[in-house]
Amino acid sequence: MWIDTRQRSQETEIMDDFALAGETLRHSLDEIARINHWLGGNRITLSGVSRLVSSIQPHKSVRIWDLGCGNGDMLRMLARWGRKRRLKLDLLGIDANADTIAYAKELSVDYPEIRYLHTLLPDPELEHQSTDVVLCTLFLHHFSDEDIVSMLKRFVPRTQVGIVVNDLQRSRLAYFLFSLLTYFHSNKMVREDGLLSILRGFHRSELQRLAKQLPNWSSSVKWQWAFRYQWVLQPPVAVR
């Protein structure tokens, strides 16, 4: 299968319609979470968080914002991870889809350390708050390069410890393998959005170029299985 991956696709995913609601949406969110878990995707974010919070004094509360949180599976994983390590976590999931947030709340009733906010970024309420860590798990590929830089620059002043980006490598092999993985999948949104997400993904050099627009922050970009990049951004002083 030949597919052009030289430039990021500008096509819009089905899930980018923030008015989506109902069982199809919720089933899609669950399937995306299941595939992500099966491929080990959330561990990439978790390892980045672990690296960053090691600089925070153990008795302090750790504030983490998850942008584009979906059904909250990443936050619930973080909550379980924090409980095992006796960390005090204050977790906030942010998403632009009201039904997605409602579903995430339903799934997170046993996690009092998790809160959710339905909003379209940028949000005036967040402009006056700060956090320790910002997460972007399979989130940035939904935006143009210009919007990514604008968004990161908005969060940089209110992020004390660092930003963890976990997103897709734009790769013909990844596209081919995902095509095989979902060939018989009945959910159109999962299959079509998944393939388009890969075409909206990144090359390492593109992330490095974006990092240069945050000149005072250190940047580390690492390739991870399966066809992901872990991009960790840290301010000049990231100790609290």
C-alpha positions, 0 to 999 in steps of 0.5 A: 500500500502506497500512501503519501506521508511527506506532509501532514494531512489537513483533513478533519476527523469524524471525532472533531465534530464536538456535537457528537453524542450517543452510543456510537461515540461512547463505543468509539471512545472505548475502542480507541482506549482499548486499542491504545491500551493493547498497544501500550500507548498510555505507558508512554505518557505515564513514563513521561509523567513519572520522569517529571514528577520525580522533581516534586517534593513527595509531600506536595500535591501534583496537579495534572491537566489532561487535554482532550481527555476522551473517556478518561482512561489515561487519568484513571490509569494515572490515579491507580499509579499514584495510589500505589505510590501514595502520591497526592494527585489532583487530576483534571480532564479537559475535553470539548465534547459534552457527551465525552465529558459526561461519559468520562465522569460516569466511568470515574465515579470511584476516582475522587482525585479526578475532575472534568471540565467541558470547554473549548480551548482556550478557556478563560477559566484556565487562563487564571490557573496553574498546573504542574504537568500538562498532558497531550495524549493523541491530542496535538495531531488534531491541530495545525502546526500554527495552532499547536504552537499557539496552544503550547505558548498559552500553557507554558506560563501556567505549567510549572514542571513540564508538558508530556506529548504522546502522539503518532508517527506519520508512517506508511508502515504504521498506516498499513499495519493499522489498516490490517488491525482494523480491516474487519472492524465494524466501527467506521469512526475507529477505523477511518479516524485511526487511519487519518490520525496517522496521516495527521501525525508527525515526523521527529524533525517536525516536533523538533522544529515546533520545540524551537518556538519555545526557546527557553524550554528544554525538549526531548523527542523519543520514538516509542512503540507502537509508532509514537513519539514521546515529546517532553518539554520542561521549563528552565527550572522544573523543581517545586 
